[in-house]
Amino acid sequence: MKEAMYYKILDDHIECRLCAHHCRILEGKTGICGVRKNIGGKLYTLNYGKLTAINDDPVEKKPLYHFMPGTRTLSLGSYGCNFACRFCQNYEIAQEQPSFLLERTPEDIVDMAIREGFPSIAYTYNEPTVFYEFMLETARFAKAKGLKNIMVTNGFIEREPLEELLGYMDAFNIDLKTFSDDTYRKICGGRLEPVLETIKLASRKSHVEVTTLIVTGMNDTEEELTEIFEWLAGVDKNIPLHLTRYFPCYKYHEPPTDIDFMKKMHEKAKKYLTHVHLGNIF
């Protein structure tokens, strides 16, 4: 447990300012993410240094196809999330507290990466924003040792903590789950605009690739996907886009995404964007 960054003490509660929820947290309670708690009038992060996984992954698995291709990355995740997606692919660590956790320090992670010959560290699996302090400290230490840092994120983070992170983060994969604010609110428990702002800001200072999971019955219309292609091209047509196939998971049980539809959207997206990739199609 460690005192959290980015919060303000108000009369009878704390306002967390890490992500765009701005949770107002009473004594003894946590925010939406479940891992930032008001204890004695201070905000603490409960998952600092508590990891659910440390793995050796190809960087393409993040997915990043245009950043250090062909290399391996030391991938780590904790638990908790500031979204509540009904189709969550990692709900065991995003929406629940795991029974088994590995305890590591930032120095442990960087030493491991150097010892095992990894050129980069990826913060992934659950939403890294909710283990911000551990990610930031590890990224600082890694950068000083000549390693690259990668964040795989839903993009729902406030501008100030994102700008601090951009000093150390070399690449992002950012989920753009839908182009409908209403769907973001109803299905994911978030909002669209903060995610768009993260993509715009991060792409000015770091390498960014975007992933859209095409979810049956949620965002699988040509009209909505075309909006995504057009918007992303307006930011930078050279931002790579990954269109990935959904499979039933967690609380969402519609059929897997139609492959023919995905191929059609792949061809259409290439009219707007330089790099478009299909994923989760075997």
C-alpha positions in Angstrom: 0.0 0.0 0.0 1.3 3.4 -0.9 -0.1 7.0 -0.9 -1.7 7.7 -4.2 -0.9 10.6 -6.5 -3.4 13.0 -8.1 -6.1 13.6 -5.5 -7.7 16.5 -3.6 -8.9 16.5 0.0 -12.4 18.0 0.3 -14.7 18.5 3.3 -15.7 14.9 4.1 -14.3 13.0 1.2 -11.4 12.8 -1.3 -11.7 13.5 -5.0 -9.4 11.3 -7.0 -8.1 13.0 -10.1 -6.2 10.2 -11.8 -8.9 9.4 -14.3 -11.9 11.1 -15.8 -14.3 9.6 -13.3 -13.1 12.0 -10.5 -14.5 9.6 -7.9 -15.6 11.2 -4.7 -14.4 8.7 -2.0 -15.6 8.7 1.6 -13.6 7.4 4.5 -13.0 3.7 4.2 -14.3 3.5 0.7 -12.7 2.9 -2.7 -13.3 4.5 -6.1 -14.8 2.8 -9.1 -11.4 1.0 -9.8 -11.6 -0.7 -6.4 -7.9 -0.1 -5.7 -7.7 3.5 -4.5 -9.0 3.9 -1.0 -9.6 6.7 1.5 -7.8 5.8 4.7 -7.7 8.5 7.4 -8.3 11.3 4.9 -5.5 10.2 2.5 -5.8 8.3 -0.7 -3.9 5.1 -0.9 -3.2 2.7 -3.8 -3.9 -0.8 -2.7 -2.2 -2.7 -5.6 1.2 -1.0 -5.5 3.8 -3.7 -6.4 1.1 -6.5 -6.3 1.2 -8.2 -9.7 -0.9 -10.9 -11.2 1.5 -11.7 -14.0 5.0 -11.2 -15.3 5.4 -12.7 -18.7 7.7 -12.9 -21.7 5.6 -11.7 -24.7 6.3 -10.8 -28.3 5.7 -7.1 -28.7 3.2 -7.9 -31.5 0.9 -9.4 -28.9 0.3 -6.0 -27.2 -0.6 -5.5 -30.2 2.2 -3.3 -31.5 3.2 -4.1 -35.1 5.2 -0.9 -35.8 7.3 -0.5 -32.6 10.4 -2.6 -32.2 8.9 -5.5 -34.3 10.4 -8.9 -33.7 11.4 -8.2 -30.1 10.2 -9.6 -26.8 8.8 -7.4 -24.0 8.6 -8.1 -20.3 4.9 -7.8 -19.6 3.4 -7.2 -16.2 -0.1 -6.6 -14.8 -1.7 -6.0 -11.5 -5.5 -6.0 -10.7 -8.4 -3.5 -10.9 -9.9 -1.4 -13.7 -11.6 2.0 -14.1 -14.0 0.5 -16.6 -16.6 -2.3 -16.2 -16.9 -3.6 -19.7 -19.5 -6.4 -20.0 -17.3 -8.2 -22.5 -14.1 -7.9 -20.5 -11.5 -10.4 -21.7 -9.5 -10.3 -18.4 -12.3 -9.9 -15.9 -10.6 -12.2 -13.4 -8.0 -9.5 -12.7 -9.9 -6.4 -13.9 -13.2 -6.9 -12.0 -12.1 -9.2 -9.2 -9.3 -9.3 -6.6 -7.1 -12.4 -7.3 -6.2 -14.7 -4.5 -2.6 -15.0 -5.5 -0.3 -12.0 -6.1 3.4 -11.6 -6.8 5.1 -8.8 -4.8 7.8 -6.9 -6.6 9.5 -3.5 -6.6 10.2 -1.3 -9.6 13.9 -2.2 -9.2 13.0 -5.9 -9.2 11.2 -5.5 -12.6 14.0 -3.5 -14.2 16.7 -5.8 -12.9 14.8 -8.8 -14.3 14.4 -7.1 -17.7 18.1 -6.4 -17.9 19.1 -9.8 -16.7 16.9 -11.6 -19.1 17.8 -9.4 -22.1 14.4 -7.7 -22.6 14.6 -4.3 -24.5 11.3 -3.1 -23.1 8.7 -3.4 -20.3 5.0 -3.5 -21.1 2.3 -2.4 -18.5 -0.7 -4.5 -19.6 -3.3 -7.2 -18.8 -5.4 -5.1 -16.5 -5.8 -1.3 -16.9 -2.3 0.2 -16.0 -3.8 3.5 -15.1 -5.1 2.0 -11.8 -1.5 0.9 -10.9 -0.2 4.3 -12.0 2.3 4.9 -9.2 4.0 1.5 -9.7 4.0 1.9 -13.4 5.5 5.5 -13.3 8.3 4.5 -10.9 9.2 1.4 -12.9 9.1 3.4 -16.1 11.4 6.1 -14.7 13.9 3.5 -13.5 13.7 1.6 -16.8 14.2 4.7 -18.8 17.3 5.6 -16.8 18.7 2.1 -17.6 18.1 2.5 -21.4 14.9 0.3 -21.6 11.7 1.2 -23.5 8.3 1.4 -21.9 4.9 0.4 -23.3 1.4 1.1 -22.0 -1.6 -1.0 -23.1 -4.6 1.1 -22.0 -8.2 2.0 -22.3 -7.1 5.6 -22.5 -9.4 6.8 -19.7 -6.8 8.9 -17.8 -6.7 12.6 -17.0 -4.4 15.0 -18.9 -2.0 15.9 -16.0 -1.0 12.3 -15.0 -0.9 11.4 -18.7 1.5 14.2 -19.5 3.8 13.1 -16.6 3.8 9.6 -17.9 4.6 10.7 -21.5 8.1 11.7 -20.3 8.8 8.0 -19.8 6.5 6.1 -22.1 7.8 5.2 -25.6 4.7 3.4 -27.0 1.0 3.0 -26.4 -1.7 0.7 -27.6 -5.0 2.4 -26.8 -8.4 0.8 -27.0 -11.0 2.8 -28.8 -14.0 0.6 -27.9 -16.8 2.4 -29.7 -17.4 5.8 -31.2 -20.7 6.2 -29.2 -20.6 8.0 -25.9 -23.9 6.3 -25.0 -22.4 2.9 -25.5 -19.3 3.8 -23.5 -21.5 4.8 -20.6 -23.9 1.8 -20.8 -21.6 -1.1 -21.8 -18.1 0.0 -20.5 -18.9 2.4 -17.6 -16.8 5.2 -19.1 -17.0 8.1 -21.6 -15.8 8.6 -25.2 -14.2 12.1 -25.1 -11.4 11.4 -22.6 -10.3 8.4 -24.7 -10.1 10.6 -27.8 -8.1 13.2 -26.0 -5.6 10.6 -24.8 -5.1 9.3 -28.3 -4.6 12.8 -29.6 -2.1 13.8 -26.9 -0.2 10.6 -26.7 0.2 10.4 -30.5 2.0 13.8 -30.5 4.7 12.6 -28.1 4.9 8.8 -28.4 4.4 5.9 -30.8 0.6 5.1 -30.7 -1.3 2.2 -32.1 -5.1 1.9 -31.6 -7.2 -1.3 -31.1 -10.9 -1.6 -31.8 -12.5 -4.8 -30.7 -15.5 -5.3 -33.1 -18.2 -6.6 -30.7 -21.3 -8.2 -32.1 -24.4 -6.1 -31.4 -22.3 -3.2 -29.9 -20.2 -1.5 -32.4 -20.4 -3.8 -35.5 -22.0 -1.4 -38.0 -20.3 0.0 -41.0 -21.5 3.5 -40.1 -19.9 3.5 -36.6 -16.6 1.9 -37.7 -16.4 4.4 -40.6 -16.7 7.2 -38.0 -13.7 5.7 -36.2 -11.6 5.5 -39.4 -12.4 9.0 -40.4 -11.7 10.4 -36.9 -8.4 8.6 -36.6 -7.3 9.7 -40.0 -8.1 13.2 -39.0 -5.6 12.9 -36.1 -2.9 11.1 -38.1 -3.6 8.6 -40.9 -0.3 6.8 -40.1 -1.6 5.7 -36.7 -1.9 1.9 -37.0 -5.3 0.5 -36.3 -6.0 -3.1 -35.1 -9.5 -4.4 -35.8 -9.8 -7.5 -33.6 -12.4 -10.2 -33.3 -14.6 -10.5 -30.3 -15.5 -13.8 -28.6 -18.2 -14.2 -25.9 -16.8 -13.5 -22.5 -17.8 -12.4 -19.0 -21.3 -10.9 -19.1 -21.7 -10.5 -22.8 -22.7 -13.6 -24.9 -23.4 -12.5 -28.4 -21.9 -14.6 -31.2 -18.2 -14.0 -32.2 -17.7 -11.3 -34.8 -18.5 -12.2 -38.3 -15.2 -12.7 -40.2 -16.5 -11.6 -43.6 -17.7 -8.3 -42.0 -14.3 -7.8 -40.4 -12.6 -8.4 -43.8 -15.0 -5.9 -45.4 -14.1 -3.3 -42.7 -10.5 -4.0 -43.1 -10.7 -3.1 -46.7 -12.7 0.1 -46.0 -10.4 1.2 -43.2 -7.4 1.1 -45.7 -9.1 3.8 -47.7 -8.5 6.1 -44.7 -5.5 4.8 -42.8 -2.0 3.7 -43.9 -1.7 0.7 -41.5 -4.7 -1.5 -40.7 -4.4 -5.0 -39.2 -6.9 -7.8 -38.4 -6.5 -9.7 -35.1 -8.0 -12.7 -33.3 -8.6 -14.4 -36.6 -7.0 -17.8 -36.7 
